[in-house]
Amino acid sequence: MRILILLLALFATPVAACGIDSDCEVPGGTYRIYVPDGGADGAIFFAHGYGGSAAGTMRNDRFRALAGRLGVALVALASVGKDWALPNAPEHGNDPPRDEIAYVAAVKADVVAQFGLDPDRMLLAGFSAGGMLTWNVICQGGDLFAAFVPMSGTFWKEPPQSCDADAAVTHYHGTADTVVPIGGRAIGSSRQGDMGEVLAFYVRDRALTPAGPVDAPDGLSCQRWDGKEETYLEYCTHPGGHRFSADWIERVWTRDMK
């Protein structure tokens, strides 16, 4: 009997240590992951808004359906406390504040090592406070992902002095957004940034040139600036408020991740 038990243990199929319902641990934090039954070729990373969670991201049926359609993994990032630790934020939510760029890089390295995902086919999207995280990753770790999709979130107070790498960025924002208005607003001791300043900064910093309006689905109005190789900034507005759609992320993936 003892020999039988040892043989069963030896040849048993390994069980994933983490996934949809349980946390994966990396230095500085955790994340969750959904891999479709047919496997995954690349991954969409998603950063939640203020007060959100990786578990909440995984409860989003549209996100999991999107991952299944595209044949990619869905990676749900998780803040420490209610918010991300970002420059100029009124509060970090953890003390001392976590190095969010190092955390995101650690998650990427872990999903490559643990799940065998292609490191060159990864996109980072984020909504609201997660959009703010996304913009900070764009400028401090722009080579980590092939494309970025910040939605309804920008830098706190003002853009940084410069960005460290060229990146492909598609930003979505509602013209009627009162939570993170396009023109910014004061929050506590700080202020949400002005999207006009962010656009002007990124165009100048990455030496982009106007490409004019672009084709977009009904309800979106988009303009674009192009740079060298795959670098670009696309800014899409919609007439709604503080919201996002998984379809907007799918639009970028199907267009850019060929």
N, C-alpha and C positions, 0 to 999 in steps of 0.2 A: 504493500500500500504506500509506504514511504517513497519507494522508487517511482510509482505511478504519479504521485503528487509532484515529485521533482521534475518528471518529464513534462507534465502538463504545464508547470510553471515555466519551463525552459522554452516550450514551443508555443505558448499562448501568444495571441496577437496583442501587441502593445496597445494600451488605451491612451488616447490623447489626454495630456495632463490639464488641458484648458480648452476653452472654446466659447460657445454661445452663453452657457450658464455658469461658467467658472472663469476666474481671472487667470491670465498669464502674467507671470512676474518678471520684471526687468529691473535693472538698477534705477532706483528713484520712483518706481510706480508699477502700475499694472495696465493691462489692456484685455480686450476680448476679441475673438475672431470667429467668423463664420466662413466655412469653406463649402461650396456647393457639392452635392453628391458626385457630380461628374469631374471634380477636381477644379483647379484654378490656374489660370495663366495670368499672373500679376495680381494687384490688389488695389482697392480703393480704401484709403484711410479717411476716417471721419472724426472731426473734433466737435464735441457737443457745445451747446451754449451754456450760459451761466446757470448753475444749479442742476445741470444735466448729469448724465452718467454713461458709462460704457454699456451698462445693462439696459438703460433706456434706448440707446442706439440700436441694440440688438432686438428690442421689442418692436422696432419699426418694420412692419411687413413689406413696405415699399422698398426699403433698403435691401432686405434679403432677396426680394424678387429681382431687383436690379442686379445684384451680384450673380444670381442664377442665370439671368438672361445673357449677361456678358461673359460668364464663365470666369469670374474673378473672386478673390476673397474679399470679405468686408472686415476691415480692422477698425475697431472702436477704441479710440484713445480715451484716457480718463484723467481728469484733473485731480489734484490733491485738494480736498475741500470742494467748495462750490465753484471756484474760478481758477483760471490759468494765471501763472505768475509772469506778468508781462511788464516791460518798462513803462513807467509813468502811470500804471494802474492805481486807482485809489486804495486798493488793498489787494494783497497777493493770495490770501486764502490759506497760506501755509508759511511757517516761519522756522528756519530760514527759507526763502523762496526757492523752489526747485528750478534748476536749469532746464527749461522746457525744450530747448533745441537738442540738448544732450539726451533728454528723455525720448523725444521723437526718433532720434537717430538710433537709440537703443532698441526701440520697438521694431524699427525697420530691420535692424540686424537680426533680431530674434525671429521674426517671421520668415526671414530668408533661411536661417539655420534650422529652425524647428519644423517649418512647413514646406521648405524647398521652393518658395516663390521667387519669380524672376525679379531681381532688384531694379532692372531697367524698365519694368512695366508697372509703375506705381504712381498713383495720383493722390494728392492730399486735398481734401475739401473740409470746410468748416463753416458753421453757421453762428452768427452773432458773436459772442465771446470766442467761439471756435474759429470764426472768420478772422478775428484779431490775432489769434494764435497762428493761423495760416499765413497772414501777412508777415508776421515776425519770422516764421520759418523761411518764407520767400527771401527775406533779406539777410538772414543769418545762416541759412542752410539750403540755399536755392538749388544746390546740386543733388539734394537727397531724393527729389521726385521729378518725374518727367513732365508733370503738369500740376497746376494748383487751381483750386476753385474756392476762393473766399466768398462768402455770401453774407451780406448785411453786417459786416464787421470790418473795422479798420484799425489803425494804430491809435493808441492812447495819446492824446495831446497833439502830437506832431510826428511826421515820418522821421526815420533815423537819418544820419548824415549820408549814408550810402548803403548799397546792397553788395553782397559779396560774390554774386554769381548771376548769370543770365538765367531767366526762367520763362516758362509759358504760363501766363496768368489770365484767367477769365473770372471777372468779378461781377456778381449779381446784387442788385439793390433795389428796394422799392421806393418810389418817389413819395409815397405817403407814409413811410416808416417814421414812427414817432418814438420808437424804443432806441434805435440807433439811426438818427436822422442823417441824411446825406451831408448836411452842413455841420453835423456834430452838435453836441450839447454838453453842458457841465454835469458832472457826476461826482459828488463828494468834493474831494480836494483836487480832482483832476478834470479832464474833459475828453469826451470822445472826439476823435479827429475829424477833420473836414475831408470828404472824399475828393473834392476838387484839388486840394493840396496834395493828396496822395497820388492822384493821377499825374499831376504836373511833375511831382518828384520822380516817379518811376520812369516816365517818358524821358526826362532829362538825365537821370542817373544811368539808364541803360541805352541812351542815345537812340531812342525809337523814333520812327517817322510815321506820320499819319497814313493810314490805309483806307480811311473813309468808313462809311456804313457797311455792315455785313448782313447777309441773310440770317434771319432769326425766326423762330416759331412765333405764332400769334401771341401777342401780349408782351413781347420783349422788343426793346429798341436797343441795338448794339452798335458801338463804334470800336475801331481797332487801330492800334499802332504796332508796327512791325520792327524787328531788329535783326541782328545777324542770326543765321541758322534758324533754330526753332524758337527764338525769343520773340515774345509778343505780349501785349496787354490788350485785352478785350473787356470793355465795360458795358454791361447790359443792365438796363433799368426796366422795371415793370410798374404799372400804376397802383400796385397793392401796397400793403404795409409790411410788417416785420414777419416775413415768412420765407420759405424756400421750397424747392421741389427736387425730388430725386431725378426727375427728367432733365433738369439743368446739368446735373453731374453726368448723366448718361450722354447728353449732347456733346460734352467735351471729350469723354472717353472714346466714343465712336468716331469722332473727328480726328483726334490727335494721337490715339494709342494704336496705330496700325502696325 
